[in-house]
């Protein structure tokens, strides 16, 4: 989670810088158009203001990136100011997940579920032990005595066998112990059932989020971003020729920036959703884009 937060902050800063470069080109076009009398001074001033505002936005993005780096260093057990560089890495494959198989893996292999199953087994043993306390306890022993032989006295060696029976006479106490052990078993069983249900719910939610994010990735990559780029390029050509006003070009530039940010946001949300799938199952499922 921390890694993808940092990756998104890094991509946001990169997109912000690209957007400012495009804004710089728009400033130059506005100045040329003003010098030729095609537009008013207001266009030039507005373009310069937007360029300066983007500088402020970049400072905020850089701060977010620094915080994300500190968080990632911390969760990795390192000093928060340790130098850290990231490279874009989106490794999760297409969400062709089999819910039934994943749920089965979660119910049979997730450490938290296995731990709870052990607690149920211990509680069950406690009930059995409490019931055994009602039964008589038998103790059988055999002893051998080697007698010393003397000239004055001669006695044979002897064997001795004994049996002791302890009867449970405190029946009320035993019944209370059985009741308490049974209650512990019921509570453990209920906790296990609840954990299994919550595991299934968490898995279903993570899969739904992954599938939704994947659809958004496809939409932004193949439709929204190409359309936004075409709109921006058409706006630049139109503004250069004096056929489109400045605000229309500025809106198309911001729309392009937002489309790119939303695209990477969807990619990050998809990776996080897949990480939640792995968390729900209790083990790593994917390595370098391949299912394990």
C-alpha positions as CSV (number, residue, x, y, z in Angstrom):
1,X,0.0,0.0,0.0
2,X,2.8,2.4,1.0
3,X,4.7,1.7,-2.2
4,X,1.8,2.4,-4.5
5,X,1.0,5.6,-2.5
6,X,4.6,6.7,-3.2
7,X,4.3,5.6,-6.9
8,X,1.2,7.6,-7.3
9,X,2.7,10.7,-5.7
10,X,5.7,10.3,-8.0
11,X,3.6,10.0,-11.1
12,X,1.5,13.0,-10.0
13,X,4.6,15.1,-9.7
14,X,5.8,13.9,-13.1
15,X,2.4,14.7,-14.8
16,X,2.3,18.0,-13.0
17,X,5.7,18.9,-14.5
18,X,4.6,17.8,-18.0
19,X,1.4,19.9,-17.6
20,X,3.5,23.0,-16.7
21,X,5.7,22.5,-19.8
22,X,2.5,22.5,-21.9
23,X,1.4,25.6,-20.1
24,X,4.7,27.2,-20.8
25,X,4.1,26.6,-24.5
26,X,0.6,28.1,-24.2
27,X,2.1,31.2,-22.6
28,X,4.4,31.6,-25.6
29,X,1.5,31.2,-28.0
30,X,-0.5,33.8,-26.1
31,X,2.4,36.2,-26.2
32,X,2.7,35.8,-30.0
33,X,-1.0,36.2,-30.5
34,X,-1.0,39.3,-28.4
35,X,2.0,40.8,-30.2
36,X,0.1,40.3,-33.5
37,X,-3.1,41.8,-32.1
38,X,-5.1,38.5,-32.3
39,X,-5.9,38.4,-28.6
40,X,-6.0,40.8,-25.7
41,X,-3.4,41.2,-23.0
42,X,-5.7,39.4,-20.6
43,X,-4.9,36.1,-22.3
44,X,-1.2,36.5,-21.7
45,X,-1.6,37.5,-18.1
46,X,-4.0,34.6,-17.5
47,X,-1.5,32.2,-19.0
48,X,1.3,33.5,-16.9
49,X,-0.9,33.3,-13.8
50,X,-1.8,29.7,-14.5
51,X,1.9,28.9,-15.1
52,X,2.8,30.4,-11.7
53,X,-0.1,28.5,-10.0
54,X,1.2,25.3,-11.4
55,X,4.6,26.0,-9.7
56,X,2.7,26.2,-6.4
57,X,0.9,22.9,-7.2
58,X,4.2,21.2,-7.9
59,X,5.5,22.2,-4.5
60,X,2.5,20.6,-2.8
61,X,3.0,17.5,-4.9
62,X,6.7,17.3,-3.9
63,X,5.7,17.5,-0.3
64,X,3.2,14.7,-0.7
65,X,6.0,12.6,-2.4
66,X,8.3,13.3,0.6
67,X,5.6,12.2,3.1
68,X,5.0,9.0,1.0
69,X,8.7,8.2,1.0
70,X,9.0,8.7,4.7
71,X,6.0,6.4,5.3
72,X,7.4,3.7,3.0
73,X,10.8,3.9,4.8
74,X,9.1,3.6,8.1
75,X,7.0,0.5,7.3
76,X,10.2,-1.1,5.9
77,X,11.9,-0.5,9.3
78,X,14.3,2.2,8.0
79,X,14.9,5.8,9.0
80,X,12.2,8.0,7.5
81,X,14.8,10.2,5.7
82,X,16.6,7.3,4.0
83,X,17.2,8.1,0.3
84,X,14.6,6.2,-1.7
85,X,13.9,6.0,-5.4
86,X,11.1,4.1,-7.1
87,X,10.5,2.9,-10.6
88,X,7.1,2.4,-12.1
89,X,6.0,-1.2,-11.5
90,X,2.5,-2.4,-12.0
91,X,2.8,-6.2,-11.7
92,X,-0.7,-7.5,-11.1
93,X,-2.2,-9.5,-14.0
94,X,-5.7,-9.1,-15.4
95,X,-8.4,-9.9,-12.8
96,X,-9.4,-13.3,-14.0
97,X,-9.7,-14.5,-10.5
98,X,-11.6,-17.6,-9.4
99,X,-13.5,-16.6,-6.3
100,X,-14.3,-20.1,-5.2
101,X,-10.7,-21.3,-5.4
102,X,-9.4,-18.2,-3.6
103,X,-12.0,-18.6,-0.9
104,X,-11.0,-22.2,-0.4
105,X,-7.4,-21.2,-0.1
106,X,-8.3,-18.5,2.4
107,X,-10.4,-21.0,4.5
108,X,-7.7,-23.7,4.5
109,X,-4.4,-21.8,4.4
110,X,-4.8,-18.3,5.9
111,X,-2.7,-18.2,9.1
112,X,-5.3,-16.3,11.0
113,X,-8.0,-18.9,10.2
114,X,-5.6,-21.7,11.0
115,X,-4.9,-20.1,14.4
116,X,-8.5,-19.8,15.2
117,X,-9.1,-23.4,14.2
118,X,-6.4,-24.4,16.7
119,X,-8.2,-22.5,19.4
120,X,-11.4,-24.3,18.6
121,X,-9.6,-27.6,18.8
122,X,-8.1,-26.6,22.2
123,X,-11.6,-25.6,23.4
124,X,-13.0,-28.9,22.3
125,X,-10.3,-30.7,24.2
126,X,-11.2,-28.7,27.2
127,X,-14.8,-29.9,27.0
128,X,-13.7,-33.5,26.8
129,X,-11.4,-33.1,29.7
130,X,-14.1,-31.5,31.8
131,X,-16.4,-34.5,31.1
132,X,-13.6,-36.9,32.1
133,X,-13.5,-35.2,35.5
134,X,-16.8,-36.9,36.2
135,X,-15.4,-40.4,35.9
136,X,-13.8,-42.3,38.7
137,X,-10.0,-42.2,38.7
138,X,-8.2,-45.6,39.2
139,X,-4.7,-46.1,40.4
140,X,-3.0,-49.5,40.5
141,X,0.4,-50.2,42.0
142,X,2.7,-53.2,42.5
143,X,5.6,-53.2,45.1
144,X,8.3,-55.7,45.7
145,X,10.2,-56.0,49.1
146,X,13.5,-57.7,49.3
147,X,14.0,-58.9,52.9
148,X,17.4,-59.2,54.4
149,X,18.5,-62.7,55.3
150,X,20.4,-63.3,58.6
151,X,21.6,-66.4,60.5
152,X,19.0,-65.7,63.1
153,X,16.1,-64.9,60.9
154,X,15.0,-65.9,57.4
155,X,12.0,-64.4,55.8
156,X,10.8,-64.7,52.2
157,X,10.7,-61.7,49.8
158,X,7.2,-60.3,49.3
159,X,5.1,-58.7,46.6
160,X,2.4,-56.2,47.3
161,X,-0.4,-55.1,44.9
162,X,-2.9,-52.3,45.6
163,X,-5.6,-50.4,43.9
164,X,-7.0,-47.0,44.7
165,X,-10.3,-45.6,43.4
166,X,-11.0,-41.8,43.6
167,X,-14.7,-41.0,43.2
168,X,-15.7,-37.5,42.0
169,X,-18.0,-36.3,44.8
170,X,-18.1,-32.6,43.9
171,X,-20.6,-32.9,41.1
172,X,-21.7,-29.3,41.2
173,X,-18.1,-28.2,40.6
174,X,-17.7,-30.6,37.8
175,X,-20.9,-29.4,36.1
176,X,-19.7,-25.8,36.4
177,X,-16.4,-26.8,34.7
178,X,-18.3,-28.6,31.9
179,X,-20.5,-25.6,31.4
180,X,-17.6,-23.2,31.3
181,X,-15.6,-25.3,28.9
182,X,-18.7,-25.7,26.7
183,X,-19.2,-21.9,26.7
184,X,-15.5,-21.4,25.7
185,X,-15.9,-23.9,22.9
186,X,-19.1,-22.3,21.6
187,X,-17.4,-18.9,21.7
188,X,-14.3,-20.2,19.8
189,X,-16.5,-21.8,17.2
190,X,-18.5,-18.6,16.8
191,X,-15.3,-16.6,16.4
192,X,-14.0,-19.1,13.8
193,X,-17.3,-18.9,11.8
194,X,-17.2,-15.1,12.0
195,X,-13.6,-15.0,10.8
196,X,-14.4,-17.3,7.9
197,X,-17.4,-15.1,7.0
198,X,-15.4,-11.9,7.2
199,X,-12.6,-13.5,5.2
200,X,-15.1,-14.2,2.4
201,X,-16.5,-10.7,2.6
202,X,-13.1,-9.1,2.5
203,X,-12.1,-11.3,-0.5
204,X,-15.3,-10.4,-2.4
205,X,-14.9,-6.7,-1.7
206,X,-11.3,-6.8,-2.9
207,X,-12.2,-8.7,-6.0
208,X,-15.0,-6.2,-6.8
209,X,-12.7,-3.3,-6.3
210,X,-10.0,-4.9,-8.5
211,X,-12.5,-5.5,-11.3
212,X,-13.9,-2.0,-11.1
213,X,-10.4,-0.4,-11.2
214,X,-9.4,-2.6,-14.1
215,X,-12.4,-1.4,-16.1
216,X,-11.4,2.2,-15.3
217,X,-7.8,1.5,-16.4
218,X,-9.1,0.3,-19.8
219,X,-11.5,3.2,-20.2
220,X,-8.9,5.9,-19.4
221,X,-6.1,4.2,-21.4
222,X,-8.1,3.5,-24.6
223,X,-10.8,6.2,-24.6
224,X,-10.5,9.1,-22.2
225,X,-6.8,10.0,-22.5
226,X,-6.7,9.7,-26.4
227,X,-9.8,11.9,-26.6
228,X,-8.4,14.4,-24.2
229,X,-5.1,14.6,-26.1
230,X,-7.0,15.1,-29.4
231,X,-9.1,17.8,-27.8
232,X,-6.1,19.6,-26.5
233,X,-4.2,19.5,-29.7
234,X,-7.2,20.7,-31.7
235,X,-7.5,23.6,-29.1
236,X,-3.9,24.6,-29.6
237,X,-4.3,24.7,-33.3
238,X,-7.5,26.6,-33.1
239,X,-6.1,29.1,-30.6
240,X,-3.0,29.7,-32.7
241,X,-5.2,30.5,-35.6
242,X,-7.4,32.7,-33.5
243,X,-10.5,30.4,-33.8
244,X,-10.6,29.2,-30.2
245,X,-10.5,31.3,-27.1
246,X,-7.9,30.9,-24.3
247,X,-10.3,29.4,-21.7
248,X,-11.3,26.6,-24.0
249,X,-7.6,25.6,-24.4
250,X,-7.0,25.9,-20.7
251,X,-9.9,23.7,-19.9
252,X,-8.7,21.0,-22.4
253,X,-5.2,21.2,-20.8
254,X,-6.6,20.6,-17.3
255,X,-8.9,17.9,-18.6
256,X,-5.9,16.1,-20.1
257,X,-4.0,16.4,-16.8
258,X,-6.9,15.1,-14.8
259,X,-7.4,12.1,-17.2
260,X,-3.8,11.1,-16.8
261,X,-4.0,11.4,-13.0
262,X,-7.2,9.4,-12.9
263,X,-5.6,6.7,-15.0
264,X,-2.7,6.3,-12.6
265,X,-5.0,6.5,-9.7
266,X,-7.0,3.6,-11.2
267,X,-3.8,1.6,-11.7
268,X,-2.8,2.2,-8.1
269,X,-6.2,1.3,-6.8
270,X,-6.1,-1.9,-8.8
271,X,-2.7,-2.9,-7.3
272,X,-4.0,-2.1,-3.8
273,X,-7.1,-4.2,-4.4
274,X,-4.9,-7.1,-5.6
275,X,-2.8,-6.7,-2.4
276,X,-6.1,-6.9,-0.4
277,X,-6.9,-10.1,-2.3
278,X,-3.6,-11.6,-1.2
279,X,-4.2,-10.3,2.4
280,X,-7.6,-12.0,2.4
281,X,-6.1,-15.3,1.2
282,X,-3.1,-15.1,3.5
283,X,-0.3,-15.5,1.0
284,X,1.3,-14.0,-2.0
285,X,-0.5,-14.9,-5.2
286,X,1.3,-13.0,-7.9
287,X,5.0,-12.5,-8.9
288,X,6.0,-10.2,-11.8
289,X,2.6,-10.3,-13.3
290,X,2.2,-14.0,-13.1
291,X,-0.2,-16.0,-10.9
292,X,1.6,-18.3,-8.5
